[in-house]
Amino acid sequence: DRRHHSRISDGALILLIEGQEYRTLDWSMSGFRIAGFHRALQLLECFGGEIAAVDREGRGSFTAEVARISPNGEVGARLLDISASKFAALSQISLR
């Protein structure tokens, strides 16, 4: 496995993208996977939104790039940018 960060499947994140809310299937400090995106995406397409942990207050902004699209429509995205405070909060969650 080429991943630098372990995937976390419990403790989903909530993403708000283009007015739609998504719960992650899994995530790491470098990206996330979601299902049921509301429109067609292309590989390497960039998009942004807000990110929050389910059991924590506050949201932060992020920019991501589509890294994978599975045959069943799941989208794997690589985080390109995330607000510093939210990155710190996610770091703490990932260490549990």
C-alpha positions as CSV (number, residue, x, y, z in Angstrom):
1,D,0.0,0.0,0.0
2,R,1.4,3.4,-1.0
3,R,-0.5,5.4,1.5
4,H,1.4,7.6,3.9
5,H,-1.5,8.0,6.3
6,S,-3.7,5.3,7.7
7,R,-7.4,5.3,6.6
8,I,-9.9,5.9,9.4
9,S,-13.4,4.4,8.8
10,D,-14.9,5.0,12.2
11,G,-15.5,8.6,13.2
12,A,-16.8,9.9,9.8
13,L,-16.2,13.5,8.7
14,I,-19.0,15.7,7.3
15,L,-18.2,17.5,4.1
16,L,-20.3,20.4,2.7
17,I,-19.6,20.6,-1.1
18,E,-21.5,22.8,-3.5
19,G,-24.5,22.9,-1.0
20,Q,-24.6,19.1,-0.6
21,E,-23.7,17.3,2.6
22,Y,-21.6,14.1,2.5
23,R,-20.4,11.7,5.2
24,T,-17.0,10.1,4.5
25,L,-16.8,6.4,4.0
26,D,-13.2,6.7,5.2
27,W,-10.5,9.4,5.5
28,S,-6.9,10.1,6.3
29,M,-4.8,13.2,6.9
30,S,-4.2,13.3,3.1
31,G,-7.7,12.6,1.7
32,F,-11.1,11.0,1.9
33,R,-13.6,8.8,0.1
34,I,-17.3,9.6,-0.4
35,A,-20.2,8.1,-2.3
36,G,-23.1,9.5,-4.2
37,F,-21.6,12.7,-5.4
38,H,-24.3,14.9,-6.9
39,R,-22.7,15.4,-10.3
40,A,-20.2,13.9,-12.6
41,L,-16.5,14.4,-11.7
42,Q,-13.3,14.0,-13.7
43,L,-10.0,12.7,-12.5
44,L,-7.8,15.5,-11.2
45,E,-10.8,17.9,-11.0
46,C,-10.4,20.3,-8.1
47,F,-13.3,21.2,-5.8
48,G,-13.6,22.9,-2.4
49,G,-15.9,22.9,0.6
50,E,-16.2,22.8,4.3
51,I,-15.1,19.9,6.5
52,A,-16.1,19.0,10.1
53,A,-15.8,16.0,12.4
54,V,-19.1,14.5,13.4
55,D,-18.5,14.7,17.2
56,R,-16.8,18.1,17.2
57,E,-17.8,21.7,16.8
58,G,-16.5,24.0,14.1
59,R,-15.9,23.7,10.4
60,G,-12.8,24.4,8.2
61,S,-12.4,25.0,4.6
62,F,-10.6,22.6,2.2
63,T,-9.6,22.1,-1.4
64,A,-9.3,18.6,-2.8
65,E,-8.5,16.9,-6.1
66,V,-10.2,13.8,-7.5
67,A,-7.7,10.9,-7.3
68,R,-10.1,8.0,-8.0
69,I,-13.6,7.3,-9.2
70,S,-14.7,3.7,-8.6
71,P,-17.1,1.8,-10.9
72,N,-19.8,2.1,-8.2
73,G,-19.4,5.9,-8.1
74,E,-17.3,6.3,-4.9
75,V,-14.9,9.2,-5.1
76,G,-11.4,9.2,-3.6
77,A,-10.0,12.7,-3.2
78,R,-6.6,14.0,-2.2
79,L,-6.6,17.0,0.2
80,L,-4.6,19.9,-1.4
81,D,-5.4,22.5,1.2
82,I,-7.1,22.6,4.5
83,S,-7.5,25.3,7.2
84,A,-4.8,25.1,9.9
85,S,-7.2,24.8,12.8
86,K,-9.2,21.9,11.1
87,F,-5.9,20.1,10.2
88,A,-4.9,20.2,13.9
89,A,-8.2,18.9,15.0
90,L,-8.1,16.0,12.5
91,S,-4.6,15.2,13.6
92,Q,-5.8,14.7,17.1
93,I,-8.7,12.5,15.9
94,S,-6.4,10.4,13.8
95,L,-4.1,9.7,16.7
96,R,-6.8,8.0,18.8
